[in-house]
Amino acid sequence: MVDSVVQDWLANFRQTALAHDLEGHMALISPQVTVFGVPGFDALGYEDRYKQCAHEFPQSLIVALDYSRIAVRTANQSQIMFKALETTATADGGQMGQAVEMLLQRDEDSWRLKQLRILPADEARHDGPV
């Protein structure tokens, strides 16, 4: 069940991003989300993510978004933490891969991203498939 929750959530996250569906994409993210590991920032929140997507989506800057090497780290009834390799392709031909750790939290009606951490290279290699 945990693996299917992660796979379904990632599929929806990817699909809404590639469809440039701002409201659908943001519905998958908790209003209390915290993002760590972005160079130049201590932490980012929901409004930061909203502004980024509101800028990128209308311009169709992201043309591909994939997740691989997914490994659940821990899970309970209301939270799932997992690692994955996130690969993004941009309209200008760029491609970036980065290891991420995501924490999904069950809200009243669905799972939402509560925390995202971009992993440094040494930690990404340390314990598992990413």
Buried (B, 14 or more C-beta within 10 A) or exposed (E): EEEEBBEEBBEBBBBBBBEBBBEBBBEBBBEEBBBBBBEEEEEBBBEBBBEBBEEBBEEEBBBEBEBEEBBBEEBEEEBBBBBBBBBBBBEEEEEEEBBBBBBBBBEEEEBBBBBBBBBEEEBBEEEBEB
